[in-house]
Amino acid sequence: MTKPLFAALAVTVLMASCTSAPQTSYREIVSDATTVASTTYGQVQGYRDGDIYVFKGIPYAKAERFMPPVAPDRHEGVLMCRAYGPKTPQTSTNLNWKRAVTDYDFGFQFNLEPVDEFNCLVLNVWTRNINDNAKKPVFVWIHGGGFASGSGYDMDCYEGCALAEEGDIVVVNLNHRLNILGYADLRDLGGKYANSVNLGMLDLVKALEWVRDNISNFGGDPSNVTIAGQSGGGGKVSTLMCMPSAMGLFHKAITQSGSWVLHNSDEEGRALGSAVLEELGVTAANADKLNEFTYEELAAAGNSATRKLHSANGFCPTVDGTIVGAQHFAPDAPMISKDIPMIIGSNKNEFTYDNSIALKEEEVRDRLSKQIGVAKADAFISAYNEIYPGSRPEEAIYTDTFLREAAVKMADAKSAIGSKVYMYYMTWHPRNNALGACHGMELPLVFRNVSLERALTGGTESAYKMSERMSSAWLAFIKTGDPNVKGLPQWDPYTAENGNTMIFDDECKIVHNHDRALFGYDIPRHF
């Protein structure tokens, strides 16, 4: 074994990253021979943060441009895995500095990260145990950002240390290919590109295969794996549930604010891919030219092709019938994942990141009338006031119906095939900013990382209490498939008939089909 850098490193630091509680003690960082674990591709060295072993940037696969992923190279000696690996190239990299002018800018201060197309297939692990076959439940987190952007370290709250420590589970998150690099459908090019479709989803399958083959050495149980994601990560979870190659690699699933169906049909995927090739001037005769373009040139060609085709979905999974099956919750749930229980839900204010503007009911009616017509606007406002009596007028347009309706439809479909589903609706929000229960507000709560995202959550006593409730329920589900815990009302499985939904707020409660009257109005999303 090669001598590790900073061998026997022991640095005493203030507790910050591994707990959402106030700093009250010290914890030691150690990186030496005791923090080395074995994988099928060689040994990796992480570090120990207090009681938690942390491994960052472990390669789980490799891939040539526009080619399916394959196993990573074996390495000699010990590979240092103590820093987050690079993310896939993306046009929305959040690398442009800007002042935190709005509450959104202040609350969502995304991390600046390195970018590398050919070294981005990496994952991170947090665990109490290594090299002892402890068989702890495994939680695999898939980041958001649609199918275009993001990473496993996009936000500080993705840090898995606190969840692994409090829940005594193994936490994994990862990076994978996105946008044109992950979802261009180039099958019509033929030759070695005949299977070049859904590459970003195949990356996720490869990561889950790594978990199956290696997580035992990190204290995990490969027969008890929960996949979860928010926003685009939830969409990826939903897609994995209709992929034959993913079956058996996970056993429970959680979709947070990501239940909409964003897939291209086989015809749409092929058409967009062919349009990209035409933009680039690439044919079967000069296919290797694809390797000569910069990412920026590829992205520009992709944007042009998307505009010319008026593609509503852009680069996203294609229902090719082989990698991604025909059934994808539209309208039926995939039977191949019938036995996988789910938590499904959304937040009340999803895409309205500024809820501070007070409006009169006449102003609300005028806005809605311009979007959906006078008759529908009147009917919606009447239904809203009946469902939420005493609400301020503007709340009718600050309340999301798009993702809420999508979540209900997914839960309806999933429960209709006999699957176990638990539905939630988060209405909790910080009292000291205008974000409301916005898209992503639950992330630091679930990960027990309120202290790392105080600009988002407010860091109040209410935020810590809400984190305890949500995170405890998630941990119970990760371990047993049942989210019921002390301190919450009895949370029974959902059906379309009972509409059983857990409201997460300062006062948690169960409601039953409380807001279906708000569905079907097709109110445009607010970003």
C-alpha positions as CSV (number, residue, x, y, z in Angstrom):
1,M,0.0,0.0,0.0
2,T,1.4,3.4,-1.0
3,K,2.0,5.9,1.8
4,P,-1.1,8.1,2.1
5,L,-0.7,11.8,1.9
6,F,-1.0,13.4,5.3
7,A,-0.7,9.9,6.9
8,A,-2.1,9.7,10.4
9,L,-3.6,13.1,10.0
10,A,-5.5,14.2,13.1
11,V,-6.9,17.7,13.1
12,T,-9.2,18.9,15.8
13,V,-12.0,21.1,14.3
14,L,-15.2,22.6,15.6
15,M,-18.2,20.4,14.8
16,A,-20.0,21.9,11.8
17,S,-20.6,19.6,8.9
18,C,-22.0,16.6,10.6
19,T,-24.8,17.9,12.7
20,S,-27.7,20.3,12.4
21,A,-27.5,21.1,16.1
22,P,-25.7,24.2,17.4
23,Q,-21.9,23.8,17.8
24,T,-21.3,22.4,21.3
25,S,-18.3,20.1,21.1
26,Y,-15.2,19.2,19.1
27,R,-14.7,16.3,16.6
28,E,-11.6,14.9,15.1
29,I,-10.7,14.5,11.5
30,V,-8.5,11.5,10.8
31,S,-7.2,10.2,7.4
32,D,-4.8,7.3,7.6
33,A,-4.6,3.5,7.1
34,T,-7.7,3.1,9.3
35,T,-9.8,5.0,6.7
36,V,-9.1,2.7,3.8
37,A,-11.8,0.6,2.2
38,S,-11.7,-1.9,-0.6
39,T,-13.7,-1.8,-3.8
40,T,-13.7,-4.2,-6.8
41,Y,-11.5,-1.7,-8.6
42,G,-8.9,-1.2,-5.8
43,Q,-8.5,0.4,-2.4
44,V,-9.8,3.9,-1.6
45,Q,-8.9,6.2,1.2
46,G,-11.3,8.6,2.7
47,Y,-11.3,10.2,6.1
48,R,-13.1,9.9,9.4
49,D,-15.1,13.0,10.6
50,G,-15.9,12.2,14.2
51,D,-17.7,8.8,14.0
52,I,-18.4,9.0,10.3
53,Y,-16.2,7.7,7.5
54,V,-16.4,9.9,4.4
55,F,-15.3,9.0,0.9
56,K,-15.6,11.6,-1.9
57,G,-15.1,11.3,-5.6
58,I,-15.0,7.5,-6.0
59,P,-15.1,6.6,-9.7
60,Y,-18.0,4.2,-10.3
61,A,-17.8,4.1,-14.1
62,K,-16.1,5.7,-17.1
63,A,-17.4,6.6,-20.6
64,E,-16.3,7.9,-23.9
65,R,-18.3,10.8,-25.3
66,F,-21.9,9.7,-26.3
67,M,-21.1,6.1,-25.4
68,P,-22.7,3.9,-22.7
69,P,-20.8,3.8,-19.4
70,V,-18.5,0.9,-18.6
71,A,-16.7,-0.2,-15.4
72,P,-13.9,2.1,-14.2
73,D,-10.3,1.1,-14.5
74,R,-8.7,-0.8,-11.8
75,H,-6.0,1.1,-9.9
76,E,-2.9,0.1,-8.1
77,G,-2.2,1.2,-4.5
78,V,-4.6,3.4,-2.7
79,L,-6.7,6.0,-4.5
80,M,-7.2,9.2,-2.5
81,C,-11.0,9.9,-2.3
82,R,-11.2,12.9,0.1
83,A,-12.6,15.7,-2.1
84,Y,-15.7,16.0,-4.3
85,G,-15.1,15.0,-7.9
86,P,-16.0,17.2,-10.9
87,K,-19.4,17.5,-12.3
88,T,-20.5,17.0,-15.9
89,P,-20.3,20.1,-18.2
90,Q,-23.5,22.1,-18.2
91,T,-24.5,25.5,-19.5
92,S,-26.2,26.3,-16.2
93,T,-23.1,25.8,-14.0
94,N,-23.9,28.5,-11.5
95,L,-20.3,29.7,-12.0
96,N,-21.3,33.3,-12.6
97,W,-21.0,35.2,-9.4
98,K,-23.9,37.5,-8.5
99,R,-25.0,39.4,-5.5
100,A,-27.6,37.8,-3.2
101,V,-30.1,40.4,-4.1
102,T,-33.3,38.4,-3.8
103,D,-34.3,35.9,-1.1
104,Y,-33.8,33.2,-3.7
105,D,-30.2,34.3,-4.4
106,F,-29.5,34.5,-0.7
107,G,-31.1,31.2,0.2
108,F,-29.8,29.1,-2.7
109,Q,-26.1,29.9,-2.8
110,F,-25.0,27.0,-5.1
111,N,-21.4,25.7,-4.8
112,L,-18.8,26.5,-7.4
113,E,-17.3,23.3,-8.7
114,P,-14.8,21.9,-11.2
115,V,-16.2,20.5,-14.5
116,D,-14.8,17.5,-16.4
117,E,-16.6,15.6,-19.1
118,F,-14.5,12.4,-18.7
119,N,-14.1,12.2,-15.0
120,C,-17.5,13.1,-13.7
121,L,-18.8,9.6,-13.0
122,V,-18.1,9.7,-9.3
123,L,-19.9,9.1,-6.1
124,N,-19.6,10.0,-2.4
125,V,-20.2,7.8,0.7
126,W,-20.9,8.6,4.4
127,T,-21.0,5.7,6.8
128,R,-20.3,4.7,10.4
129,N,-18.8,1.4,9.4
130,I,-16.2,0.1,6.9
131,N,-14.7,-3.3,6.4
132,D,-17.0,-5.0,8.9
133,N,-20.1,-6.2,6.9
134,A,-22.4,-4.1,9.1
135,K,-25.4,-4.3,6.7
136,K,-26.9,-0.9,7.3
137,P,-29.7,0.5,5.1
138,V,-28.4,2.4,2.1
139,F,-29.8,5.8,0.9
140,V,-28.8,6.8,-2.6
141,W,-29.6,10.5,-3.3
142,I,-30.0,11.8,-6.9
143,H,-29.6,15.5,-7.3
144,G,-32.0,17.9,-9.0
145,G,-31.5,20.4,-11.8
146,G,-33.9,18.8,-14.3
147,F,-31.9,16.6,-16.7
148,A,-29.7,19.6,-17.6
149,S,-27.7,20.7,-14.6
150,G,-26.7,20.0,-11.0
151,S,-24.4,17.8,-9.1
152,G,-24.1,15.8,-5.8
153,Y,-22.5,18.8,-4.2
154,D,-24.7,21.5,-5.8
155,M,-25.8,22.6,-2.3
156,D,-24.2,22.2,1.1
157,C,-27.3,20.5,2.4
158,Y,-26.6,17.4,0.1
159,E,-23.8,16.6,2.7
160,G,-24.7,13.2,4.0
161,C,-22.8,13.2,7.3
162,A,-25.6,14.2,9.7
163,L,-28.1,11.8,8.1
164,A,-25.6,8.9,8.3
165,E,-24.8,9.7,11.9
166,E,-28.3,10.3,13.2
167,G,-29.9,7.5,11.3
168,D,-27.1,5.0,11.4
169,I,-27.4,4.4,7.6
170,V,-25.1,4.6,4.6
171,V,-25.6,7.7,2.5
172,V,-24.5,7.8,-1.2
173,N,-24.8,10.6,-3.7
174,L,-23.3,11.0,-7.2
175,N,-22.7,12.9,-10.4
176,H,-23.7,11.7,-13.8
177,R,-24.0,13.0,-17.4
178,L,-26.6,15.6,-18.2
179,N,-28.1,17.7,-21.0
180,I,-26.9,16.9,-24.5
181,L,-24.0,14.7,-23.2
182,G,-26.4,12.5,-21.2
183,Y,-29.6,12.6,-23.2
184,A,-28.9,13.1,-26.9
185,D,-30.4,10.2,-28.9
186,L,-27.9,9.3,-31.6
187,R,-29.1,5.8,-32.4
188,D,-29.9,6.8,-36.0
189,L,-26.2,7.4,-36.5
190,G,-25.7,3.7,-36.4
191,G,-22.4,1.9,-35.9
192,K,-20.9,2.2,-32.4
193,Y,-23.6,4.8,-31.7
194,A,-26.5,2.3,-32.3
195,N,-27.1,2.2,-28.5
196,S,-26.4,5.8,-27.7
197,V,-29.6,6.8,-25.9
198,N,-30.5,7.5,-22.3
199,L,-26.8,7.6,-21.4
200,G,-27.4,9.7,-18.2
201,M,-29.9,7.1,-17.0
202,L,-27.4,4.3,-17.8
203,D,-24.9,6.2,-15.7
204,L,-27.3,6.0,-12.7
205,V,-27.8,2.2,-13.3
206,K,-24.0,1.9,-13.3
207,A,-23.8,3.7,-10.0
208,L,-26.4,1.4,-8.5
209,E,-24.5,-1.6,-9.7
210,W,-21.4,-0.2,-7.9
211,V,-23.5,0.1,-4.8
212,R,-24.7,-3.5,-5.2
213,D,-21.1,-4.8,-5.7
214,N,-19.2,-2.6,-3.2
215,I,-21.4,-1.1,-0.5
216,S,-20.9,-4.0,1.9
217,N,-17.4,-2.9,2.4
218,F,-18.8,0.5,3.5
219,G,-21.2,-1.0,6.0
220,G,-24.2,-1.1,3.7
221,D,-26.7,-3.7,2.9
222,P,-27.1,-4.1,-0.9
223,S,-30.5,-5.8,-0.3
224,N,-31.9,-2.7,1.4
225,V,-31.3,0.3,-0.9
226,T,-33.6,3.4,-1.2
227,I,-33.2,5.8,-4.1
228,A,-34.5,9.3,-3.7
229,G,-34.4,12.6,-5.5
230,Q,-35.9,16.1,-5.6
231,S,-37.1,18.0,-8.7
232,G,-35.1,16.5,-11.7
233,G,-33.7,13.9,-9.3
234,G,-37.3,12.8,-8.6
235,G,-37.9,12.6,-12.3
236,K,-34.8,10.3,-12.5
237,V,-36.1,8.1,-9.7
238,S,-39.4,7.8,-11.6
239,T,-37.5,6.9,-14.8
240,L,-35.4,4.2,-13.0
241,M,-38.7,2.6,-11.9
242,C,-39.5,1.8,-15.5
243,M,-36.0,0.6,-16.5
244,P,-35.5,-3.2,-16.6
245,S,-31.8,-2.9,-16.1
246,A,-32.4,-1.1,-12.8
247,M,-34.7,-3.7,-11.3
248,G,-33.2,-5.4,-8.3
249,L,-30.7,-2.6,-7.6
250,F,-33.1,-0.7,-5.3
251,H,-36.0,-1.6,-3.1
252,K,-37.7,1.7,-2.0
253,A,-38.1,5.1,-3.7
254,I,-38.8,8.7,-2.7
255,T,-39.8,11.4,-5.2
256,Q,-39.8,15.0,-3.9
257,S,-41.3,17.6,-6.1
258,G,-40.4,15.6,-9.2
259,S,-43.5,13.7,-10.3
260,W,-44.0,15.3,-13.7
261,V,-43.4,13.1,-16.7
262,L,-40.6,14.7,-18.8
263,H,-39.8,12.1,-21.4
264,N,-39.4,12.2,-25.2
265,S,-41.2,9.5,-27.2
266,D,-39.1,7.3,-29.3
267,E,-39.9,9.4,-32.4
268,E,-39.2,12.7,-30.6
269,G,-35.9,11.4,-29.2
270,R,-34.7,10.3,-32.6
271,A,-35.8,13.5,-34.3
272,L,-34.0,15.7,-31.8
273,G,-30.8,13.6,-32.1
274,S,-30.9,13.8,-35.9
275,A,-31.4,17.5,-35.8
276,V,-28.3,17.9,-33.6
277,L,-26.2,15.8,-36.0
278,E,-27.5,18.0,-38.9
279,E,-26.5,21.2,-37.0
280,L,-23.0,19.7,-36.4
281,G,-22.6,18.4,-40.0
282,V,-22.0,14.8,-38.7
283,T,-23.1,11.7,-40.6
284,A,-22.3,8.0,-40.4
285,A,-19.4,8.7,-42.7
286,N,-17.7,11.1,-40.4
287,A,-19.1,10.1,-37.0
288,D,-15.8,10.4,-35.2
289,K,-16.0,14.1,-35.8
290,L,-18.3,14.2,-32.7
291,N,-15.1,13.9,-30.5
292,E,-13.7,17.1,-32.0
293,F,-16.3,19.6,-30.8
294,T,-16.0,21.5,-27.5
295,Y,-18.9,21.2,-25.1
296,E,-19.9,24.7,-25.9
297,E,-20.2,23.9,-29.6
298,L,-22.3,20.8,-28.7
299,A,-24.5,22.8,-26.4
300,A,-25.1,25.5,-29.1
301,A,-26.0,22.8,-31.7
302,G,-28.4,21.3,-29.2
303,N,-30.1,24.6,-28.4
304,S,-30.5,25.3,-32.1
305,A,-31.9,21.9,-32.8
306,T,-34.4,22.2,-29.9
307,R,-35.6,25.6,-31.1
308,K,-36.0,24.5,-34.7
309,L,-38.1,21.4,-33.7
310,H,-40.0,23.5,-31.1
311,S,-39.1,20.6,-28.7
312,A,-41.1,21.1,-25.5
313,N,-38.9,18.7,-23.5
314,G,-35.5,19.1,-24.9
315,F,-32.8,16.7,-23.8
316,C,-34.3,14.2,-21.3
317,P,-34.9,10.4,-21.2
318,T,-36.4,8.8,-24.4
319,V,-38.9,6.1,-24.1
320,D,-37.0,3.8,-26.4
321,G,-38.8,0.6,-25.4
322,T,-35.6,-1.1,-24.3
323,I,-33.6,0.9,-21.8
324,V,-36.6,3.0,-20.7
325,G,-39.8,0.9,-21.0
326,A,-43.1,2.1,-22.5
327,Q,-44.8,2.6,-19.1
328,H,-43.6,5.7,-17.2
329,F,-46.5,6.9,-15.1
330,A,-48.4,8.3,-18.1
331,P,-51.0,7.3,-17.3
332,D,-50.1,3.9,-15.8
333,A,-47.5,3.1,-13.2
334,P,-44.8,0.6,-14.4
335,M,-45.7,-2.9,-13.3
336,I,-42.0,-4.0,-13.2
337,S,-41.6,-1.9,-10.0
338,K,-45.0,-2.7,-8.5
339,D,-43.4,-4.1,-5.3
340,I,-41.3,-1.0,-4.6
341,P,-43.0,1.3,-2.1
342,M,-42.8,5.0,-2.5
343,I,-43.0,8.3,-0.7
344,I,-44.3,11.0,-3.1
345,G,-44.9,14.6,-2.4
346,S,-44.4,18.3,-3.2
347,N,-44.3,21.7,-1.6
348,K,-47.0,24.4,-1.4
349,N,-45.2,27.3,-3.0
350,E,-42.8,25.4,-5.4
351,F,-41.9,28.0,-8.1
352,T,-43.1,31.2,-6.6
353,Y,-39.9,32.3,-4.9
354,D,-41.2,35.7,-3.8
355,N,-44.4,35.5,-1.8
356,S,-44.0,38.9,-0.3
357,I,-46.2,41.0,-2.7
358,A,-49.7,41.6,-1.2
359,L,-52.5,41.6,-3.8
360,K,-56.1,42.4,-3.7
361,E,-58.6,39.8,-4.8
362,E,-59.3,41.9,-7.9
363,E,-55.7,41.9,-8.9
364,V,-55.4,38.1,-8.4
365,R,-58.5,37.6,-10.5
366,D,-57.1,39.8,-13.2
367,R,-53.8,37.9,-13.3
368,L,-55.5,34.6,-13.4
369,S,-58.0,35.7,-16.1
370,K,-55.1,36.6,-18.4
371,Q,-53.7,33.2,-18.0
372,I,-56.7,30.9,-18.0
373,G,-59.7,33.0,-18.8
374,V,-62.3,34.8,-16.7
375,A,-64.7,31.8,-16.0
376,K,-61.8,29.5,-14.9
377,A,-60.3,32.2,-12.8
378,D,-63.5,32.8,-10.9
379,A,-64.0,29.1,-10.4
380,F,-60.4,28.6,-9.2
381,I,-60.6,31.5,-6.7
382,S,-63.9,30.2,-5.4
383,A,-62.5,26.7,-4.9
384,Y,-59.3,28.0,-3.3
385,N,-61.2,30.1,-0.8
386,E,-63.3,27.1,0.1
387,I,-60.3,24.9,0.6
388,Y,-58.2,27.5,2.4
389,P,-60.6,29.8,4.2
390,G,-59.1,32.9,5.6
391,S,-56.2,32.9,3.2
392,R,-54.8,36.2,1.8
393,P,-55.9,36.8,-1.8
394,E,-52.4,36.4,-3.3
395,E,-52.0,33.0,-1.8
396,A,-54.2,31.7,-4.6
397,I,-51.5,32.4,-7.2
398,Y,-48.6,31.6,-4.8
399,T,-49.9,28.0,-4.3
400,D,-48.5,25.5,-6.7
401,T,-50.9,23.2,-8.5
402,F,-48.6,21.9,-11.2
403,L,-46.3,19.7,-9.2
404,R,-49.0,19.0,-6.6
405,E,-51.4,17.6,-9.3
406,A,-48.5,15.7,-10.9
407,A,-47.7,14.1,-7.5
408,V,-51.3,13.1,-6.9
409,K,-51.6,11.6,-10.4
410,M,-48.4,9.6,-9.8
411,A,-49.7,8.4,-6.4
412,D,-53.1,7.5,-8.0
413,A,-51.3,5.4,-10.7
414,K,-48.9,3.8,-8.3
415,S,-51.5,2.8,-5.7
416,A,-53.9,1.6,-8.5
417,I,-51.6,-1.3,-9.3
418,G,-51.5,-2.4,-5.6
419,S,-48.3,-0.6,-4.6
420,K,-47.7,1.0,-1.2
421,V,-47.6,4.8,-1.4
422,Y,-47.2,7.5,1.2
423,M,-48.2,11.0,0.1
424,Y,-47.0,14.2,1.7
425,Y,-47.5,17.9,1.2
426,M,-45.0,20.4,2.8
427,T,-46.6,23.7,3.8
428,W,-43.9,24.7,6.4
429,H,-41.8,27.7,5.5
430,P,-39.5,30.1,7.3
431,R,-41.3,33.1,8.8
432,N,-38.4,35.5,8.1
433,N,-38.2,35.4,4.3
434,A,-40.4,35.6,1.2
435,L,-39.6,32.1,-0.2
436,G,-42.5,30.3,1.3
437,A,-42.6,26.5,1.1
438,C,-40.6,26.8,-2.2
439,H,-39.0,24.3,-4.5
440,G,-36.2,22.7,-2.5
441,M,-37.1,24.1,0.9
442,E,-37.4,20.6,2.3
443,L,-33.8,19.6,1.3
444,P,-31.9,20.8,4.4
445,L,-34.7,19.5,6.6
446,V,-34.6,15.9,5.2
447,F,-30.8,15.9,5.4
448,R,-30.7,17.3,8.9
449,N,-28.5,20.1,7.6
450,V,-30.4,23.2,8.8
451,S,-27.2,24.6,10.2
452,L,-25.6,24.4,6.7
453,E,-28.5,26.2,5.0
454,R,-29.5,28.8,7.6
455,A,-29.9,31.5,4.8
456,L,-32.6,29.2,3.3
457,T,-34.3,27.9,6.4
458,G,-33.8,30.8,8.8
459,G,-32.1,28.5,11.3
460,T,-35.0,28.9,13.7
461,E,-36.2,26.6,16.4
462,S,-39.1,25.9,14.1
463,A,-36.8,24.8,11.3
464,Y,-34.9,22.4,13.5
465,K,-38.1,20.9,14.8
466,M,-39.4,20.5,11.2
467,S,-36.2,18.9,10.2
468,E,-36.5,16.4,13.1
469,R,-40.0,15.4,12.0
470,M,-39.3,15.0,8.3
471,S,-35.9,13.4,8.6
472,S,-37.1,10.9,11.1
473,A,-39.9,9.9,8.8
474,W,-37.6,9.5,5.9
475,L,-35.1,7.5,8.0
476,A,-37.9,5.1,9.1
477,F,-39.0,4.6,5.5
478,I,-35.3,4.0,4.4
479,K,-35.0,1.3,7.0
480,T,-38.4,-0.4,6.9
481,G,-40.5,1.0,4.1
482,D,-42.9,2.5,6.6
483,P,-42.4,6.3,7.5
484,N,-44.4,6.2,10.8
485,V,-42.5,7.6,13.7
486,K,-43.3,8.9,17.2
487,G,-44.3,12.6,17.1
488,L,-46.2,12.4,13.8
489,P,-49.9,11.5,13.2
490,Q,-50.5,8.0,12.0
491,W,-49.5,8.0,8.3
492,D,-51.4,5.3,6.4
493,P,-50.8,4.4,2.8
494,Y,-52.4,6.5,0.1
495,T,-55.1,5.5,-2.3
496,A,-57.0,7.7,-4.8
497,E,-60.2,7.0,-2.7
498,N,-58.8,8.0,0.7
499,G,-56.4,10.7,-0.5
500,N,-54.4,10.2,2.7
501,T,-51.8,13.0,2.8
502,M,-49.4,14.0,5.5
503,I,-49.1,17.8,5.9
504,F,-45.7,18.8,7.1
505,D,-45.9,22.1,9.0
506,D,-45.5,23.4,12.6
507,E,-48.6,21.4,13.3
508,C,-48.4,18.1,11.2
509,K,-51.8,16.6,10.3
510,I,-53.4,14.1,7.9
511,V,-55.8,15.4,5.3
512,H,-57.9,13.5,2.7
513,N,-58.1,14.6,-1.0
514,H,-58.3,18.2,0.4
515,D,-57.4,20.1,-2.8
516,R,-58.4,18.1,-5.9
517,A,-60.9,20.9,-6.7
518,L,-57.8,23.0,-7.7
519,F,-56.6,20.5,-10.3
520,G,-57.1,20.8,-14.1
521,Y,-56.9,24.6,-14.5
522,D,-53.5,24.4,-16.3
523,I,-52.2,27.5,-14.6
524,P,-48.7,28.3,-15.9
525,R,-45.8,27.6,-13.6
526,H,-44.2,30.6,-11.9
527,F,-40.4,30.6,-11.9
